[in-house]
Amino acid sequence: MVNQIARNLTHESNPADVIARHVITFWSPRMKTTFLDWVAAHGLAGLEPAAQAAHTLLAGAGADAA
């Protein structure tokens, strides 16, 4: 799902910030944890570049992201 969001937000000046804000605001704690856990298990290779950058922001947000 995060890749779909990333593809839809490529027109933004800073898509990673917009994606991270969207995830924090609209995703349930379970969805956020699933995303972070998936990346921990599989790495960033399967993510769009903006989604990769958003992951970095979310991982740095810690408890705020989950």
N, C-alpha and C positions, 0 to 999 in steps of 0.2 A: 504494500500500500504506500509506503514512503517513496518508492520510486515513481508511482503514479503522481503523487503530490509534487515531487521534484520536477517531473516532466511538465506539469501544468503551471509551474511557477518559474520557468526559465526566463520569462520576461521581466521578472523583478530585478531591481538593481542589486539586491543581496538575497538571493533565494535561500541560502542556508539559514539566515536569520528568520525568514518568514516561515520556512518549514519547521524549524525548532519551536517557534512561537505557536504554530498550529498544533504541533504534537503536544506541547505542554498544556495548551488551552483546551483542546477538544478530545484528545485521546484519554481513554480510561487508564488508571494505573496499571492494569493488567496488559493493555496494549503496549504501553511504554516499556514495561519490563520485558515483554516478549521481544520487542525490537532490540533493546540493548543486549539481551541474552543471545538473540540470534547472531548479532554482529560479533559478540564475544566468541561464539562457537564457530562461525563461518568466515569472519573477517569482513573487510569492506569491499572486496572485489566485486560482489554482486550488486552493489549500489551505484546509482547515478552519482556523478561528482558532487552535485549539490546536496544529495542525501548523505554522502560521506561527510561533507563539511558540517551538515546539521547534526550528524551523530557525534562529531567531535564537540560541538556546542552542548548537546544534551548530556553527554558523558561528563563534561566539565560542570554541568549544572547540579549533578549529584541528586540529592533528595528532591530538589525542585522539579526534576524531570520525571521522577517516578510517582 
